[in-house]
Amino acid sequence: MRAPTEGSAALATDTAMADRLRRRRFRHPTEAVIKALLTASGFVSLAATALILLVLFEGTLTFFQDVPLADFFLQTRWQPLFEPVSFGIWELVAGTANVVLWSLVVAVPFGLGAAIYLSEYANPSVRRVLKPLLEALAGVPTVVYAYFALTFITLDVLRPLLGDNISIFNSLGASIVMAVMILPTIASISEDAMTNVPRELREGAYALGATRLEVALRIVVPAALSGIIASILLAIARVVGETMIVAVAAGSTPNLTLSPLESIQTMTGYMLQIGLGDAERGTIKYESLFAVGAMLFMLTLVFNLGAHLFVRRFQERYE
């Protein structure tokens, strides 16, 4: 009866000694400095976020002291720089939604198609070459994309095809180029999610007589849905925050439309316009910059929260 008791006592002694050694090791001065630096790094991001929000909403409150909330949310005309002045935000919201919609219409099918090919069809040697080439598109400066959209996509492709039906500054040209810009994001992250789908699911489907296409569309894609949605969300965030492409190729005309053939202005495009000096600092026109930024922040926050709930609802877990 003593042997188990003596063994337990020895085990407890060894555990206590290990804990003392662990605590002694982490009391080393270098460990304390590293821990302090890591803690400070974590607080820097929180402090930066808090300061950004403070400046943003301080300017927004100043704006709403002169502009009623009803005018901002119920009017449909945005014209702060010319008489008669109007601050209806929905034309800028529609412009942002316009480029998001049409860029996703182009990018999602091609991005998912590329992901399915890389995950299910491509040889490993081909995948090692194509995936880095595809991801290289994300490294092209946006100003290059912007002038490519204006000088080539619009003037050399869309205008000869559509003639005067499309404006020189239009949503379609900007959306096509932004689709190319976000294509690596959708394809790469979706391909990673599809590759992580357990091999057993594919083999079970093949054993039941499914073709490779059926396995890809009915097994792999649903199983990787959370990763695919995450890739699309990141792409949307990139489009919503994009400035140069829409400012150069889509124009600066607020327009309450989802037509891709017309000139529009997005929220970021207007913020760039004001930031370049079209309004004097301290005026209500300048303060509208903060109101538009706050609106963009709130829309993005609500969208991301809803998307997070959607991903959690349909996320697949494999153990």
C-alpha positions in Angstrom: 0.0 0.0 0.0 3.0 2.3 0.4 4.3 2.1 -3.1 1.5 4.2 -4.7 1.7 6.7 -2.0 5.5 7.1 -2.3 5.2 7.3 -6.1 2.5 10.1 -5.8 4.7 12.0 -3.4 7.7 11.8 -5.7 5.6 12.9 -8.6 4.3 15.9 -6.6 7.8 16.8 -5.6 9.0 16.7 -9.2 6.1 18.8 -10.3 6.8 21.4 -7.6 10.5 21.5 -8.6 9.5 22.0 -12.2 7.2 24.8 -11.3 9.9 26.5 -9.3 12.4 26.2 -12.2 9.8 27.6 -14.6 9.1 30.6 -12.4 12.8 31.2 -11.9 13.4 31.1 -15.6 10.8 33.7 -16.4 12.1 36.0 -13.7 15.2 36.5 -15.8 15.5 40.3 -16.7 15.5 39.6 -20.4 12.2 37.7 -20.2 10.7 40.6 -18.3 11.8 43.1 -21.0 10.4 41.0 -23.8 7.1 40.6 -22.0 6.9 44.3 -21.5 7.7 45.0 -25.2 5.0 42.5 -26.3 2.5 44.0 -23.9 3.3 47.5 -25.2 2.9 46.3 -28.8 -0.5 45.1 -28.0 -1.6 48.4 -26.4 -0.1 50.4 -29.3 -2.7 49.0 -31.8 -5.5 49.6 -29.3 -4.3 53.2 -28.6 -4.0 53.9 -32.3 -7.5 52.6 -33.0 -8.9 54.7 -30.1 -7.2 57.9 -31.3 -8.5 57.4 -34.8 -12.0 56.9 -33.6 -11.7 59.9 -31.3 -10.6 62.2 -34.1 -13.2 60.8 -36.5 -16.2 61.1 -34.3 -15.1 64.5 -32.9 -15.2 65.9 -36.4 -18.5 64.1 -37.0 -20.1 65.7 -34.0 -18.9 69.1 -35.2 -20.5 68.5 -38.6 -23.8 67.4 -37.1 -24.0 70.6 -35.0 -24.6 72.4 -38.3 -26.3 69.7 -40.4 -29.4 67.9 -39.0 -29.4 64.2 -38.9 -32.6 64.2 -41.0 -30.9 66.0 -43.8 -27.9 63.7 -43.8 -30.0 60.4 -43.8 -33.2 61.4 -45.5 -32.1 63.6 -48.4 -30.8 61.9 -51.5 -28.6 64.6 -53.0 -25.0 65.1 -52.1 -23.8 68.6 -53.2 -21.7 70.2 -50.5 -19.4 72.2 -52.7 -21.9 74.1 -54.8 -25.1 76.0 -54.3 -27.7 75.0 -53.2 -25.8 73.0 -50.6 -27.1 69.5 -49.8 -25.7 66.8 -47.6 -27.7 63.6 -48.5 -25.3 60.8 -48.0 -27.0 58.1 -50.1 -25.5 59.1 -53.5 -22.1 58.4 -52.1 -23.3 55.2 -50.5 -24.8 54.1 -53.8 -21.5 54.9 -55.6 -19.6 52.7 -53.2 -22.2 49.9 -53.5 -22.0 50.2 -57.3 -18.3 49.4 -57.6 -18.6 46.7 -54.9 -21.4 45.0 -56.7 -19.9 45.0 -60.2 -16.4 44.2 -59.1 -17.7 41.1 -57.2 -19.8 40.1 -60.2 -16.6 39.9 -62.2 -14.1 38.7 -59.5 -16.1 36.0 -57.6 -16.7 33.6 -60.6 -13.1 34.0 -61.9 -11.6 33.8 -58.4 -13.6 30.7 -57.4 -12.9 29.1 -60.8 -9.2 29.7 -60.3 -9.3 28.3 -56.7 -11.2 25.2 -57.9 -8.7 24.6 -60.7 -5.6 25.1 -58.4 -7.1 22.9 -55.6 -8.8 20.1 -57.6 -7.3 19.9 -61.1 -3.8 21.5 -61.3 -0.7 19.3 -60.9 1.5 20.3 -58.0 4.2 21.7 -60.3 1.6 23.8 -62.1 0.2 25.0 -58.8 3.6 26.1 -57.6 4.0 28.3 -60.7 0.5 29.7 -61.2 -0.3 30.6 -57.6 2.7 33.0 -57.1 1.9 34.5 -60.5 -1.7 35.1 -59.5 -0.7 36.6 -56.1 1.7 38.9 -57.9 -1.4 40.9 -59.1 -1.9 42.1 -55.5 1.5 43.8 -55.6 0.6 46.2 -58.5 0.3 49.8 -57.3 -3.3 51.0 -57.3 -2.4 54.1 -59.2 -1.2 51.9 -62.1 -4.5 50.1 -62.0 -6.3 53.4 -62.0 -4.7 54.7 -65.2 -5.0 51.3 -66.8 -8.7 51.4 -66.2 -9.1 54.9 -67.7 -6.7 54.8 -70.6 -7.1 51.1 -71.7 -10.3 49.5 -70.3 -12.5 52.6 -70.9 -11.0 54.3 -73.9 -9.7 51.2 -75.8 -12.2 48.5 -74.9 -15.5 49.9 -73.5 -15.9 53.0 -75.6 -15.4 51.2 -79.0 -17.9 48.5 -77.8 -20.6 50.7 -76.2 -19.9 54.1 -77.9 -21.7 57.1 -76.3 -23.7 54.8 -74.1 -20.9 54.8 -71.5 -19.3 57.8 -69.9 -15.6 58.3 -70.1 -15.6 58.2 -66.3 -17.7 55.2 -65.4 -18.2 52.5 -62.8 -17.7 49.6 -65.1 -14.1 50.3 -66.1 -13.2 50.9 -62.4 -15.0 47.8 -61.3 -13.3 45.6 -63.9 -9.9 46.7 -62.8 -10.8 46.4 -59.1 -12.0 42.8 -59.9 -8.5 42.1 -61.3 -7.0 43.7 -58.1 -9.1 41.5 -55.7 -8.8 38.3 -57.8 -5.7 37.1 -55.9 -7.4 37.6 -52.6 -10.4 35.5 -53.5 -8.5 32.8 -55.4 -5.6 32.4 -52.9 -7.7 32.2 -49.7 -10.4 30.1 -51.3 -7.8 27.7 -52.6 -6.2 27.3 -49.2 -9.6 26.6 -47.7 -10.4 24.0 -50.3 -7.0 22.3 -49.9 -7.7 21.9 -46.2 -10.9 20.0 -46.8 -10.2 16.4 -45.5 -9.2 14.0 -48.2 -11.7 11.4 -46.8 -14.6 13.5 -48.1 -13.3 13.5 -51.6 -12.6 9.8 -51.5 -16.1 9.0 -50.1 -17.7 11.0 -53.0 -15.5 9.2 -55.6 -16.4 5.9 -54.1 -20.1 6.7 -54.6 -19.4 7.4 -58.3 -19.2 11.2 -58.3 -17.2 13.0 -61.0 -14.3 15.3 -60.3 -16.6 18.3 -61.0 -19.3 17.1 -58.8 -16.8 16.5 -56.0 -15.5 20.0 -56.4 -18.9 21.8 -56.5 -21.0 19.6 -54.2 -18.4 18.5 -51.6 -15.3 20.7 -51.6 -16.9 24.1 -52.1 -19.7 23.6 -49.4 -17.1 22.2 -47.0 -14.8 25.2 -47.5 -17.7 27.8 -47.5 -16.4 29.6 -44.4 -13.0 30.2 -46.0 -14.6 31.3 -49.3 -16.8 33.8 -47.5 -13.8 35.1 -45.6 -12.0 35.7 -48.9 -14.9 37.5 -50.4 -15.2 39.7 -47.2 -11.5 40.6 -47.5 -12.1 41.5 -51.1 -15.1 43.7 -50.3 -13.0 45.5 -47.6 -10.3 46.1 -50.2 -12.9 47.5 -52.7 -14.6 49.7 -50.1 -11.4 51.2 -49.0 -9.9 51.7 -52.5 -9.4 55.4 -53.5 -7.2 55.9 -56.5 -9.0 53.7 -58.9 -12.4 55.1 -58.3 -11.1 58.7 -58.1 -9.4 58.4 -61.5 -11.6 56.0 -63.5 -15.1 56.3 -61.9 -15.3 60.1 -61.8 -16.4 62.5 -59.1 -20.1 62.9 -59.8 -22.4 61.8 -57.0 -25.1 59.6 -58.5 -27.9 57.6 -57.0 -27.6 54.6 -59.4 -26.3 51.1 -59.7 -25.8 51.4 -63.4 -22.2 50.5 -64.4 -22.2 52.8 -67.4 -22.5 56.1 -65.5 -20.1 58.3 -63.7 -20.3 58.0 -59.9 -18.5 59.1 -56.7 -17.7 56.8 -53.8 -17.3 57.8 -50.2 -13.5 57.3 -50.4 -13.4 59.3 -53.7 -15.2 62.2 -52.0 -12.8 62.1 -49.0 -9.8 62.3 -51.4 -11.4 65.3 -53.1 -11.8 67.1 -49.9 -8.4 66.1 -48.7 -6.8 67.6 -51.8 -8.0 71.0 -50.8 -11.4 71.5 -52.4 -12.7 72.8 -49.1 -11.1 75.1 -46.5 -10.2 73.6 -43.2 -12.7 74.4 -40.5 -15.7 74.9 -42.8 -18.8 72.7 -42.8 -17.6 71.3 -46.2 -14.4 70.2 -44.6 -16.2 68.7 -41.6 -18.3 66.6 -44.0 -15.1 64.6 -44.6 -15.4 63.2 -41.0 -19.1 62.5 -41.4 -18.5 60.5 -44.5 -15.7 58.7 -42.9 -17.9 57.8 -39.9 -20.6 56.6 -42.2 -18.1 54.4 -44.0 -16.8 53.1 -40.7 -20.3 52.2 -39.4 -21.4 50.5 -42.7 -18.2 48.4 -42.7 -18.6 47.5 -39.0 -22.2 46.4 -39.5 -21.3 44.4 -42.6 -18.4 42.7 -40.9 -20.5 41.8 -37.9 -23.2 40.3 -40.0 -20.7 38.4 -42.1 -19.0 37.1 -39.0 -22.3 35.7 -37.7 -22.9 34.1 -41.2 -19.5 32.4 -41.2 -20.0 31.1 -37.7 -23.4 29.8 -38.6 -22.1 27.8 -41.6 -18.6 26.9 -40.6 -17.6 23.3 -40.9 -15.5 21.6 -38.2 -13.5 18.4 -38.8 -11.9 16.5 -35.9 
